[in-house]
Amino acid sequence: MARKRKKKDFTVDRFEIRLSGSGGQGLITAGVILAEAISVGDGKNAVNTQSYGPEARGGRTRCDVVFSNGDIYYPEATELDLLLAVTQEAVDAYVPLLKDCGTLIIDTDVVQHKPTHPYVGAAFTNETIENLGSQVATNIVCLGFICQYTKIVTKKSLEKFVLDRFPKKFEDNNMKALKLGYRLAKSATPPDQIACEPDDIKTEIDRI
């Protein structure tokens, strides 16, 4: 008997996000922008933490954003509600921390060994190169995708903080990147959603 689909709820009291990939992809910047847009722009409580690999470029990197309508007593993400993984290494490392009903977004071209966890995504890097001429703004495309697909942040706030973060000469390109992300999210096929049960997963704290 097929399991009944359940509409995702992105308005729970505490919501944990991880943006992950490799150094040089701009995911730390993307996480800072997302946290600012959610907190300053949309008026929720949000915290941002970061972790870099040993290399400036190419090493594993991640940026976590935790937000809530109430107080945040622990700032780090340990049981992920949303994971953006744009490298195979990020998928392999962090999918085990994703809640059973969590949302997984991947770069479908870069991640060759697809996870068993239901996922949604797009060829973020290749789409950015094809539409914008380089891969520099891939992180902004991913933010646009997250915004459109999950509605965890308003477009008004996200656009403001993306434009505020960079010099004005990049404004047009960044707006194109956001709109590309919106468009990719609208055309993405969502996985079947399952009813969310209490999760029994090992967190990073458990692993230490």
ZASE-359600 format. One line per 10 residues: their letters; for each residue x, y, z of N, C-alpha, C. Coordinates in Angstrom, 1 decimal. Each point is the difference from the previous one (the first is absolute). Layout:
A = X,Y,Z,X,Y,Z,X,Y,Z; ...
This chain:
MARKRKKKDF = 0.8,-1.2,0.0,-0.8,1.2,0.0,0.9,1.2,0.0; -0.2,0.9,-0.9,0.8,1.2,-0.1,-0.2,0.9,1.2; 1.1,0.6,0.4,-0.1,1.0,1.1,-0.6,1.3,-0.4; -0.8,0.5,0.8,-0.8,1.2,-0.3,1.0,1.2,-0.1; -0.1,0.9,-1.0,0.8,1.2,0.0,-0.5,1.0,1.0; 1.0,0.7,0.6,-0.3,1.0,0.9,0.7,1.3,-0.4; -0.7,1.0,0.0,0.6,1.3,-0.3,1.0,0.4,0.9; 1.2,0.5,-0.5,1.1,0.4,0.9,-0.4,1.2,0.8; 0.4,0.0,1.3,-0.2,1.2,0.8,1.3,0.7,0.3; 0.2,1.2,-0.6,1.2,0.7,0.2,-0.1,1.1,1.0
TVDRFEIRLS = -1.0,-0.1,0.9,-0.3,1.1,1.0,0.2,-0.6,1.4; 0.6,-1.1,0.2,0.2,-0.5,1.3,0.9,0.9,0.9; -0.1,-0.1,1.3,0.6,0.9,0.9,1.5,0.1,-0.2; 0.7,-1.1,-0.1,1.4,0.0,-0.3,0.3,-0.7,-1.3; 0.8,0.7,-0.8,0.2,-0.6,-1.3,1.5,0.1,-0.3; 0.7,-1.1,-0.4,1.4,-0.1,-0.1,0.4,-0.2,-1.5; 0.9,0.8,-0.5,0.4,0.0,-1.4,1.5,-0.2,0.0; 0.4,-0.8,-1.0,1.5,-0.1,-0.3,0.2,0.2,-1.5; 0.9,0.9,-0.3,0.4,0.2,-1.4,1.4,-0.6,-0.1; 0.3,-0.9,-0.8,1.2,-0.8,0.0,0.6,-0.2,-1.4
GSGGQGLITA = 1.3,0.0,-0.1,0.7,-0.2,-1.2,1.5,0.0,0.2; 0.7,0.7,-0.9,1.4,0.1,0.2,0.4,1.5,0.0; 1.2,0.2,0.5,0.5,1.4,0.1,0.1,0.7,-1.3; -0.4,1.3,-0.1,0.0,0.7,-1.2,-1.3,0.1,-0.7; -1.0,-0.8,0.5,-1.3,0.1,-0.7,-1.0,1.1,0.6; 0.5,0.7,1.0,-0.8,1.1,0.5,-1.1,-0.4,0.9; 0.0,-1.2,0.6,-1.1,-0.4,0.8,0.0,0.6,1.4; 1.2,0.4,0.5,0.1,0.8,1.3,-0.8,1.3,-0.2; 0.4,0.7,-1.1,-0.7,1.3,-0.3,-1.5,-0.2,-0.2; -0.4,-1.1,-0.7,-1.4,-0.3,-0.2,-0.7,-0.2,1.4
GVILAEAISV = 0.6,-0.7,0.9,-0.6,-0.2,1.3,-0.1,1.3,0.8; 1.0,0.9,-0.1,-0.1,1.3,0.7,-1.2,0.8,-0.5; -0.1,0.0,-1.4,-1.1,0.7,-0.6,-1.4,-0.5,0.4; -0.1,-1.4,0.0,-1.2,-0.6,0.4,-0.4,0.3,1.4; 1.0,0.0,1.0,-0.3,0.3,1.4,-0.4,1.4,0.1; 0.6,0.9,-0.7,-0.4,1.4,0.1,-1.4,0.3,-0.5; -0.3,-0.7,-1.2,-1.3,0.2,-0.6,-1.1,-0.5,0.9; 0.2,-1.2,0.6,-1.0,-0.5,0.9,-0.1,0.8,1.3; 1.1,0.5,0.6,-0.1,0.7,1.2,-0.3,1.4,-0.1; 0.8,0.8,-0.7,-0.2,1.4,-0.1,-1.1,0.3,-0.9
GDGKNAVNTQ = -0.1,-0.7,-1.1,-1.0,0.2,-1.0,-1.4,-0.5,0.4; -0.1,-1.2,0.5,-1.3,-0.6,0.3,-0.3,-0.1,1.4; 0.9,0.5,0.9,-0.4,0.2,1.4,0.0,-1.2,0.9; 0.7,-1.1,-0.5,0.1,-1.2,0.9,1.4,0.0,0.7; 0.1,-0.8,1.0,1.3,-0.2,0.6,0.8,-1.0,-0.8; 1.3,0.3,-0.3,0.8,-0.8,-0.8,1.5,0.1,0.4; 0.7,-1.1,0.0,1.4,-0.1,0.2,0.7,-0.7,-1.1; 1.3,0.4,-0.2,0.8,-0.6,-1.1,1.3,-0.5,0.6; 0.4,-1.2,-0.4,1.3,-0.5,0.4,0.7,-0.6,-1.3; 1.3,0.0,0.0,0.7,-0.4,-1.2,1.1,-1.0,0.4
SYGPEARGGR = 0.4,-0.8,-1.0,1.1,-0.9,0.1,0.7,-0.1,-1.3; 1.4,0.1,0.0,0.8,-0.1,-1.2,0.8,-1.2,0.1; 0.3,-0.6,-1.2,1.0,-1.1,-0.1,1.4,0.6,0.1; 1.0,-0.9,0.0,1.4,0.4,0.2,0.5,0.8,-1.2; -0.6,-0.1,-1.1,0.5,0.8,-1.2,-0.9,1.2,-0.2; 0.6,1.1,-0.5,-0.8,1.2,-0.3,-1.0,-0.3,-1.1; 0.4,-0.8,-1.0,-0.9,-0.4,-1.1,0.1,-1.5,-0.2; -1.2,-0.6,-0.2,0.0,-1.5,-0.3,-0.3,-0.8,1.3; 0.3,0.5,1.2,-0.3,-0.7,1.2,-1.5,0.1,0.3; -0.5,-1.0,0.8,-1.4,0.0,0.3,-0.3,1.2,0.9
TRCDVVFSNG = -1.1,0.6,-0.3,-0.5,1.2,0.7,-1.5,-0.1,0.3; -0.4,0.7,1.0,-1.5,0.0,0.3,-0.3,1.3,0.7; -1.3,0.4,-0.1,-0.5,1.1,0.7,-1.4,-0.4,0.5; -0.2,0.2,1.3,-1.3,-0.4,0.6,-0.8,1.3,0.4; -1.3,-0.1,-0.2,-0.9,1.0,0.4,-1.1,-0.6,0.8; -0.2,0.5,1.2,-1.1,-0.5,0.8,-0.9,1.2,0.3; -1.3,-0.2,-0.3,-0.9,1.1,0.3,-1.3,-0.5,0.7; -0.6,1.0,0.7,-1.2,-0.4,0.9,-0.8,1.3,0.2; -1.3,-0.2,0.3,-0.8,1.1,0.4,0.2,0.3,1.5; 0.6,-1.0,0.7,0.3,0.2,1.4,1.5,0.1,0.3
DIYYPEATEL = 0.4,-0.3,1.2,1.4,0.1,0.4,0.7,-1.2,-0.6; 1.3,0.2,-0.3,0.9,-1.0,-0.5,1.0,-0.3,1.1; -0.1,-1.2,0.7,0.8,-0.3,1.1,1.3,-0.7,-0.4; 0.1,-0.6,-1.1,1.2,-0.6,-0.5,0.2,0.4,-1.5; 1.1,0.6,-0.3,0.2,0.7,-1.3,0.4,-0.9,-1.1; 0.4,-1.2,0.2,0.5,-0.9,-1.1,-1.1,-0.9,-0.5; 0.1,-0.4,-1.3,-0.9,-0.9,-0.6,0.5,-1.4,0.3; -0.9,-0.9,0.5,0.4,-1.4,0.3,-1.0,-1.0,-0.6; -1.2,0.4,-0.2,-1.0,-0.8,-0.7,-0.6,0.8,-1.1; 0.4,-0.2,-1.2,-0.3,0.9,-1.1,-1.4,-0.1,-0.5
DLLLAVTQEA = -0.6,1.1,-0.2,-1.3,0.1,-0.7,0.2,0.2,-1.5; 1.0,0.7,-0.3,0.3,0.3,-1.4,1.5,-0.1,-0.3; 0.4,-0.8,-1.0,1.4,-0.1,-0.3,0.2,0.3,-1.5; 0.8,1.0,-0.3,0.5,0.2,-1.4,1.4,-0.6,-0.1; 0.1,-0.9,-0.9,1.3,-0.7,-0.2,0.4,0.1,-1.5; 1.0,0.7,-0.3,0.4,0.2,-1.4,1.3,-0.7,-0.4; 0.4,-0.9,0.9,1.1,-0.9,-0.4,-0.3,-1.4,0.5; 0.6,-1.0,-0.6,-0.2,-1.4,0.5,0.5,-0.1,1.4; 1.1,0.6,0.4,0.5,-0.1,1.3,-1.0,0.5,1.0; -0.6,1.1,-0.3,-1.0,0.6,0.9,-1.2,-0.9,0.2
VDAYVPLLKD = -0.5,-0.6,-1.1,-1.1,-1.0,0.1,0.4,-1.2,0.9; 1.2,-0.5,-0.2,0.4,-1.2,0.8,0.2,0.3,1.4; 0.5,1.3,0.3,0.2,0.3,1.4,-1.2,0.4,0.8; -1.0,0.7,-0.6,-1.0,0.7,0.7,-1.4,-0.6,-0.1; -0.3,-0.8,-1.0,-1.3,-0.6,-0.1,-0.4,-0.8,1.2; 1.0,-0.7,0.7,-0.4,-0.7,1.2,-0.5,0.9,1.1; 0.3,1.3,-0.1,-0.5,0.9,1.1,-1.4,0.6,-0.4; -0.5,-0.3,-1.2,-1.3,0.5,-0.4,-1.1,-0.7,0.6; -1.0,0.7,0.5,-1.2,-0.7,0.5,-0.7,-0.8,-1.0; -0.7,-1.0,0.4,-0.7,-0.9,-1.0,-0.9,0.8,-0.9
CGTLIIDTDV = -0.6,1.1,0.6,-0.9,0.8,-0.8,0.6,1.3,-0.5; 1.4,0.0,0.1,0.7,1.2,-0.4,0.1,0.1,-1.5; 0.3,1.2,-0.5,0.1,0.3,-1.4,1.4,0.0,-0.4; 0.3,-0.7,-1.0,1.4,-0.1,-0.6,0.0,0.6,-1.4; 0.9,0.9,-0.2,0.1,0.7,-1.3,1.5,-0.3,-0.5; 0.1,-0.5,-1.2,1.3,-0.3,-0.5,0.3,0.6,-1.4; 1.3,0.0,-0.3,0.3,0.4,-1.4,0.0,-1.4,-0.8; -1.0,-0.1,-0.8,-0.3,-1.3,-0.6,1.1,-0.5,-1.0; 0.8,1.0,-0.5,1.0,-0.4,-0.9,1.3,-0.4,0.7; 0.3,0.7,1.1,1.3,-0.2,0.7,-0.1,-1.2,0.9
VQHKPTHPYV = -1.2,-0.3,0.6,-0.1,-1.1,0.9,-0.4,-1.2,-0.9; 1.0,-0.9,-0.2,-0.2,-1.1,-0.8,-0.6,-1.2,0.7; 0.3,-0.2,1.2,-0.6,-1.1,0.8,-1.1,0.5,0.8; -1.2,-0.1,-0.5,-1.2,0.6,0.5,-0.3,-0.6,1.4; -0.4,0.8,1.0,-0.4,-0.6,1.3,-1.3,-0.7,0.0; -0.2,-0.9,1.0,-1.2,-0.7,0.1,-1.1,0.9,0.6; 0.4,1.0,0.7,-1.0,1.0,0.6,-0.6,0.7,-1.2; -1.3,0.2,0.0,-0.7,0.8,-1.0,0.7,1.4,-0.2; 0.1,0.4,-1.2,0.7,1.3,-0.3,-0.7,0.7,-1.1; 0.4,1.3,-0.1,-0.4,0.8,-1.1,1.2,0.8,-0.4
GAAFTNETIE = 0.0,0.6,-1.2,1.2,0.7,-0.3,0.0,0.5,-1.5; 1.2,0.4,-0.4,0.2,0.5,-1.4,1.4,-0.1,-0.2; 0.4,0.2,-1.3,1.4,0.1,-0.4,0.5,1.4,0.3; 0.1,0.3,1.2,0.3,1.4,0.4,1.2,0.6,-0.7; 1.1,-0.7,0.1,1.3,0.5,-0.6,-0.1,0.2,-1.5; -0.5,-1.0,-0.7,-0.1,0.1,-1.4,-1.0,1.0,-0.5; -1.1,0.1,0.7,-1.1,0.9,-0.3,0.6,1.5,0.1; 0.7,0.2,1.1,0.6,1.3,0.2,1.0,0.4,-1.1; 0.8,-0.9,-0.4,1.0,0.2,-1.0,-0.7,0.3,-1.4; -1.0,-0.8,-0.2,-0.8,0.1,-1.3,-0.7,1.3,-0.1
NLGSQVATNI = -0.6,0.5,1.1,-0.9,1.1,0.0,0.7,1.3,0.4; 1.1,0.0,0.8,0.7,1.2,0.4,1.4,0.1,-0.4; 0.5,-1.0,-0.7,1.4,0.1,-0.6,1.1,-0.5,0.9; -0.2,-0.2,1.3,1.0,-0.6,0.9,-0.8,-0.6,1.2; 0.8,-0.7,0.8,-0.6,-0.7,1.1,0.0,0.8,1.3; 0.5,1.2,-0.1,0.3,0.9,1.2,-1.3,0.1,0.8; -1.1,0.2,-0.6,-1.3,0.3,0.7,-0.8,-1.2,0.3; 0.6,-1.2,0.0,-0.7,-1.2,0.3,-0.6,0.0,1.4; 0.7,0.6,1.0,-0.5,0.1,1.3,-1.3,0.8,0.1; -0.1,1.1,-0.8,-1.2,0.8,-0.1,-1.1,-0.7,-0.6
VCLGFICQYT = 0.3,-0.8,-1.1,-1.1,-0.8,-0.6,-0.5,-1.0,1.0; 0.8,-0.6,0.8,-0.5,-0.9,1.0,-0.9,0.7,1.0; 0.4,1.2,0.4,-0.9,0.8,1.0,-1.4,0.2,-0.7; 0.0,0.4,-1.2,-1.2,0.2,-0.7,-0.9,-1.3,0.0; 0.7,-1.1,-0.3,-0.7,-1.3,0.0,-0.6,-0.3,1.4; 0.8,0.2,1.0,-0.5,-0.3,1.4,-1.2,0.9,0.3; 0.1,1.3,-0.3,-1.1,0.9,0.3,-1.3,-0.4,-0.7; 0.1,-0.3,-1.3,-1.2,-0.3,-0.8,-0.6,-1.4,0.5; 0.9,-0.9,0.2,-0.5,-1.4,0.3,-0.5,-0.1,1.4; 0.6,0.6,1.0,-0.4,-0.2,1.4,-0.8,1.2,0.6
KIVTKKSLEK = 0.1,1.2,-0.5,-0.6,1.2,0.5,0.4,0.3,1.5; 1.2,-0.5,0.4,0.5,0.3,1.3,0.5,1.5,0.1; 0.2,0.6,-1.1,0.3,1.4,0.0,-0.7,0.7,-1.1; -0.4,1.3,0.2,-0.7,0.7,-1.1,0.9,0.4,-1.1; -0.5,0.1,-1.2,0.8,0.5,-1.1,0.4,1.4,0.3; -0.8,0.8,0.5,0.3,1.4,0.3,1.2,0.1,0.9; 0.1,-0.7,1.1,1.1,0.0,0.9,1.3,-0.6,-0.7; -0.2,-1.1,-0.6,1.2,-0.6,-0.6,0.6,0.9,-1.1; -0.8,0.6,-0.8,0.5,0.8,-1.1,0.7,1.3,0.6; -0.5,0.5,1.1,0.6,1.2,0.6,1.4,-0.4,0.5
FVLDRFPKKF = 0.1,-1.1,0.7,1.3,-0.3,0.7,1.0,-0.6,-1.0; -0.4,-0.6,-1.1,0.9,-0.3,-1.1,0.6,1.2,-0.6; -0.9,1.0,-0.3,0.5,1.2,-0.7,0.9,0.9,1.0; -0.4,0.0,1.3,0.8,0.7,0.9,1.4,-0.6,0.3; 0.1,-1.3,-0.3,1.3,-0.7,0.4,1.1,0.3,-1.0; -0.3,0.3,-1.3,1.0,0.2,-1.0,0.0,1.4,-0.6; 1.1,0.4,-0.7,0.0,1.3,-0.6,-1.1,0.1,-1.1; -0.4,1.2,-0.2,-1.1,0.3,-0.9,0.2,-0.6,-1.4; 1.3,0.0,-0.5,0.2,-0.5,-1.3,-0.4,-1.5,-0.2; -0.2,-0.7,1.1,-0.4,-1.4,-0.1,-1.6,-0.2,0.1
EDNNMKALKL = -0.7,1.2,0.2,-1.4,-0.1,0.3,-0.8,-0.7,-1.1; 0.2,0.3,-1.3,-0.7,-0.6,-1.0,0.2,-1.5,-0.1; 1.3,-0.4,0.1,0.3,-1.4,0.0,-0.6,-0.8,1.1; 0.1,0.6,1.2,-0.6,-0.7,1.2,-1.5,-0.2,-0.1; -0.7,1.1,-0.6,-1.4,-0.2,-0.1,-0.3,-1.1,-1.1; 0.8,0.0,-1.0,-0.2,-1.1,-1.0,0.2,-1.4,0.6; 1.0,0.0,1.0,0.3,-1.3,0.6,-1.2,-0.4,0.9; -0.6,0.9,0.8,-1.1,-0.3,0.8,-1.2,-0.4,-0.8; -0.3,0.7,-1.1,-1.1,-0.4,-0.8,0.2,-1.4,-0.7; 1.3,-0.3,-0.3,0.3,-1.3,-0.5,-0.4,-1.1,1.0
GYRLAKSATP = 0.4,0.3,1.3,-0.3,-0.9,1.1,-1.5,-0.2,0.2; -0.7,1.1,-0.1,-1.5,-0.1,0.1,-0.5,-0.9,-1.1; 0.5,0.2,-1.2,-0.6,-0.7,-1.2,0.4,-1.5,0.2; 1.2,-0.3,0.4,0.3,-1.4,0.2,-0.8,-0.7,1.0; -0.3,0.7,1.1,-0.9,-0.6,1.0,-1.4,-0.2,-0.4; -0.5,0.9,-0.8,-1.4,-0.2,-0.5,-0.1,-1.2,-0.9; 1.1,-0.3,-0.7,-0.1,-1.2,-1.0,0.5,-1.3,0.7; 0.5,0.1,1.2,0.5,-1.2,0.7,-1.2,-0.9,0.4; 0.2,-1.3,-0.1,-1.0,-1.0,0.4,0.3,-0.4,1.4; -0.9,0.3,0.9,0.2,-0.3,1.5,-0.1,-1.5,0.2
PDQIACEPDD = 0.8,-0.5,0.9,-0.2,-1.4,0.4,-1.2,-0.2,0.8; -0.4,-1.3,0.1,-1.2,-0.3,0.8,0.4,0.3,1.5; -1.0,0.7,0.7,0.3,0.3,1.4,-0.7,-1.0,0.8; 0.7,-0.4,1.1,-0.6,-0.9,1.0,-0.3,0.7,1.3; -0.9,-0.6,0.7,-0.4,0.6,1.3,1.2,0.0,0.9; 0.2,1.1,0.7,1.2,0.3,0.8,-0.2,-0.7,1.4; 0.9,-0.9,0.3,-0.1,-0.6,1.3,1.2,0.5,0.8; 0.0,-0.2,1.3,1.2,0.4,0.8,1.3,-0.7,-0.5; 1.0,0.8,-0.2,1.2,-0.6,-0.6,1.0,-0.6,1.0; 0.5,-1.1,-0.3,1.0,-0.7,0.9,1.3,-0.1,-0.9
IKTEIDRI = 0.7,1.1,-0.1,1.2,0.0,-0.8,1.2,0.5,0.9; 1.2,-0.4,-0.4,1.2,0.4,0.7,0.4,1.4,-0.5; 0.2,0.9,0.9,0.4,1.4,-0.3,1.5,0.1,0.1; 0.5,1.1,-0.4,1.4,0.2,0.1,0.5,0.0,1.4; -0.9,0.5,0.9,0.4,-0.1,1.4,0.2,-1.5,0.5; -1.0,-0.8,-0.5,0.1,-1.4,0.4,1.3,-0.7,-0.5; 0.5,0.5,-1.2,1.1,-0.6,-0.6,1.3,0.4,0.6; 0.1,1.1,0.8,1.2,0.4,0.6,0.4,-0.9,1.1
